């Protein structure tokens, strides 16, 4: 920076300050999650995300690359709480793992802050092969594999996948499709009924 720059207190042209760049990235990610949630993967465009974020399309590409890369980043951020699931499994005796995991996963869906981006992820993955591949890659490598490692039982990966299928199916019917009476049922009632099934998948014979 020149003396003139120091004296005037102005910033030279170039990349935005780090805080400004971080704010821009967050704004783009927020817009992307909204777009994917409202429109699904196929109908969402980089241009639409840029317009919703109030930035130029080139800036979206600069920070995130392709639409697929934006989607994967948005998933990673939104799904971050679920990646702590192995902690819920590791803490406490193995015979209570079904209830702990059920409460953990359904608790994420009950939280209005995390529910909307999760709905965007699931809807997009169901309707688009590219989105499904991204979702599958994230789930398989970062969540199910970690759960399986904690079990230390035969067919651990299959057990973890079956437990996840049980919980994802329950979440789909309750929060996305909203099938009654499941959609309006008390959470504790659901946990009491679902947790033993999840427990069976994880540790049963």
C-alpha positions as CSV (number, residue, x, y, z in Angstrom):
1,X,0.0,0.0,0.0
2,X,1.3,3.5,-0.9
3,X,1.7,6.5,1.4
4,X,-1.3,8.0,-0.4
5,X,-3.4,5.0,0.4
6,X,-2.5,5.2,4.0
7,X,-3.2,8.9,4.1
8,X,-6.6,8.7,2.5
9,X,-7.6,5.4,4.3
10,X,-8.8,4.0,1.0
11,X,-8.3,0.4,-0.1
12,X,-6.6,-0.4,-3.3
13,X,-8.6,-2.3,-5.9
14,X,-8.2,-6.1,-6.0
15,X,-9.7,-8.9,-4.0
16,X,-12.2,-7.9,-1.3
17,X,-11.1,-8.0,2.3
18,X,-11.3,-11.4,4.0
19,X,-14.4,-10.5,6.0
20,X,-16.2,-9.2,3.0
21,X,-15.3,-12.3,1.0
22,X,-16.6,-14.5,3.8
23,X,-19.8,-12.6,4.0
24,X,-20.2,-13.0,0.2
25,X,-19.6,-16.7,0.3
26,X,-22.1,-17.1,3.1
27,X,-24.7,-15.1,1.2
28,X,-24.2,-17.2,-1.9
29,X,-24.5,-20.5,0.2
30,X,-27.7,-19.2,1.9
31,X,-29.1,-18.3,-1.5
32,X,-28.1,-21.7,-2.9
33,X,-29.8,-23.6,-0.1
34,X,-33.0,-21.5,-0.7
35,X,-33.0,-22.1,-4.4
36,X,-32.3,-25.9,-4.1
37,X,-35.0,-26.1,-1.5
38,X,-37.6,-24.3,-3.5
39,X,-36.8,-25.5,-7.0
40,X,-34.8,-28.7,-6.6
41,X,-31.5,-29.4,-8.3
42,X,-32.6,-29.5,-11.9
43,X,-34.5,-26.2,-11.9
44,X,-31.8,-24.4,-9.9
45,X,-29.3,-22.4,-12.0
46,X,-26.1,-20.6,-11.1
47,X,-27.6,-17.5,-12.5
48,X,-30.7,-17.9,-10.2
49,X,-28.4,-18.4,-7.2
50,X,-26.4,-15.3,-8.1
51,X,-29.6,-13.2,-8.5
52,X,-30.9,-14.4,-5.2
53,X,-27.6,-13.6,-3.5
54,X,-27.3,-10.2,-5.2
55,X,-24.0,-11.0,-6.9
56,X,-22.7,-11.6,-10.4
57,X,-22.8,-15.2,-11.7
58,X,-19.0,-15.0,-12.3
59,X,-18.5,-14.5,-8.5
60,X,-20.5,-17.7,-7.8
61,X,-18.3,-19.6,-10.2
62,X,-15.2,-18.0,-8.6
63,X,-16.0,-19.2,-5.1
64,X,-17.7,-22.5,-5.8
65,X,-17.2,-23.6,-9.4
66,X,-20.0,-25.6,-11.1
67,X,-23.6,-26.1,-9.9
68,X,-22.6,-29.6,-8.7
69,X,-19.8,-28.2,-6.6
70,X,-22.1,-25.5,-5.1
71,X,-24.6,-28.2,-4.2
72,X,-22.0,-30.4,-2.6
73,X,-20.7,-27.5,-0.5
74,X,-24.2,-26.5,0.5
75,X,-24.8,-30.2,1.6
76,X,-21.6,-30.3,3.5
77,X,-22.4,-27.2,5.5
78,X,-26.1,-28.1,6.1
79,X,-25.3,-31.7,6.9
80,X,-22.4,-30.9,9.3
81,X,-24.4,-31.6,12.5
82,X,-25.2,-35.1,11.2
83,X,-21.5,-35.9,10.8
84,X,-21.3,-35.9,14.6
85,X,-23.5,-39.0,14.7
86,X,-20.6,-41.3,15.6
87,X,-20.2,-39.3,18.8
88,X,-23.8,-40.2,19.7
89,X,-22.9,-43.9,19.1
90,X,-19.6,-43.9,20.9
91,X,-20.9,-42.4,24.1
92,X,-22.6,-44.9,26.4
93,X,-23.3,-48.6,26.2
94,X,-23.9,-50.3,22.9
95,X,-27.3,-51.6,23.9
96,X,-28.6,-48.0,23.9
97,X,-27.1,-46.9,20.6
98,X,-30.5,-47.3,18.7
99,X,-32.2,-44.7,20.9
100,X,-29.3,-42.3,20.9
101,X,-28.9,-42.4,17.1
102,X,-32.7,-42.0,16.6
103,X,-32.9,-39.0,18.9
104,X,-29.9,-37.5,17.3
105,X,-31.2,-37.8,13.7
106,X,-34.8,-36.9,14.3
107,X,-33.6,-34.0,16.5
108,X,-31.8,-32.5,13.5
109,X,-35.1,-32.8,11.5
110,X,-37.1,-31.3,14.4
111,X,-34.8,-28.2,14.4
112,X,-36.3,-25.7,12.0
113,X,-32.8,-24.2,11.3
114,X,-31.5,-27.5,9.9
115,X,-34.7,-28.9,8.5
116,X,-35.1,-26.8,5.4
117,X,-31.6,-27.4,4.0
118,X,-32.0,-31.1,4.7
119,X,-35.3,-31.1,2.8
120,X,-33.6,-29.4,-0.1
121,X,-30.9,-32.1,-0.1
122,X,-33.4,-35.0,0.0
123,X,-35.7,-33.6,-2.6
124,X,-32.9,-32.9,-5.0
125,X,-31.3,-36.3,-4.5
126,X,-34.6,-38.1,-5.2
127,X,-35.2,-36.2,-8.5
128,X,-31.7,-35.9,-10.0
129,X,-28.9,-38.5,-10.6
130,X,-26.1,-35.9,-10.2
131,X,-27.5,-34.6,-6.9
132,X,-28.1,-38.2,-5.8
133,X,-24.4,-39.1,-6.5
134,X,-23.2,-36.1,-4.5
135,X,-25.5,-37.0,-1.6
136,X,-24.5,-40.7,-1.7
137,X,-20.8,-39.8,-1.8
138,X,-21.2,-37.6,1.3
139,X,-23.3,-40.0,3.2
140,X,-21.2,-43.1,2.4
141,X,-17.8,-41.6,3.1
142,X,-18.5,-39.2,5.9
143,X,-21.4,-40.6,7.9
144,X,-22.2,-44.3,7.4
145,X,-18.5,-45.4,7.3
146,X,-17.9,-43.6,10.6
147,X,-20.8,-45.2,12.2
148,X,-19.8,-48.6,11.0
149,X,-16.3,-48.1,12.5
150,X,-17.8,-47.5,15.9
151,X,-19.8,-50.7,15.8
152,X,-17.0,-53.3,15.5
153,X,-19.5,-56.0,14.5
154,X,-19.9,-58.3,11.5
155,X,-21.5,-56.6,8.4
156,X,-21.1,-53.2,10.2
157,X,-21.5,-51.2,7.0
158,X,-24.7,-53.0,6.1
159,X,-26.0,-52.5,9.6
160,X,-25.3,-48.8,9.5
161,X,-27.0,-48.5,6.1
162,X,-30.1,-50.3,7.3
163,X,-30.3,-48.1,10.4
164,X,-29.9,-45.0,8.2
165,X,-32.6,-46.2,5.8
166,X,-35.0,-46.7,8.7
167,X,-34.4,-43.1,9.9
168,X,-34.3,-41.4,6.5
169,X,-37.6,-43.2,5.6
170,X,-39.2,-42.0,8.8
171,X,-38.0,-38.5,8.3
172,X,-39.2,-38.5,4.7
173,X,-42.8,-39.5,5.7
174,X,-42.9,-37.2,8.7
175,X,-41.2,-34.0,7.5
176,X,-41.2,-34.1,3.7
177,X,-44.4,-36.0,2.6
178,X,-46.1,-35.3,5.9
179,X,-48.1,-38.5,6.1
180,X,-50.6,-38.5,8.9
181,X,-50.8,-39.5,11.7
182,X,-47.0,-39.8,11.6
183,X,-46.5,-36.1,10.7
184,X,-48.4,-34.9,13.9
185,X,-47.3,-37.7,16.2
186,X,-45.5,-36.8,19.4
187,X,-41.7,-37.1,18.9
188,X,-41.3,-39.2,22.1
189,X,-43.8,-41.7,20.8
190,X,-41.9,-42.0,17.5
191,X,-38.6,-42.5,19.3
192,X,-40.1,-45.3,21.5
193,X,-41.3,-47.1,18.4
194,X,-38.4,-46.5,16.0
195,X,-35.4,-46.8,18.3
196,X,-35.8,-50.6,19.0
197,X,-35.9,-51.2,15.2
198,X,-32.7,-49.1,14.7
199,X,-31.1,-50.9,17.6
200,X,-31.9,-54.2,15.9
201,X,-30.3,-53.1,12.7
202,X,-27.2,-52.0,14.4
203,X,-26.6,-54.7,17.0
204,X,-29.1,-57.5,16.4
205,X,-28.2,-61.0,15.2
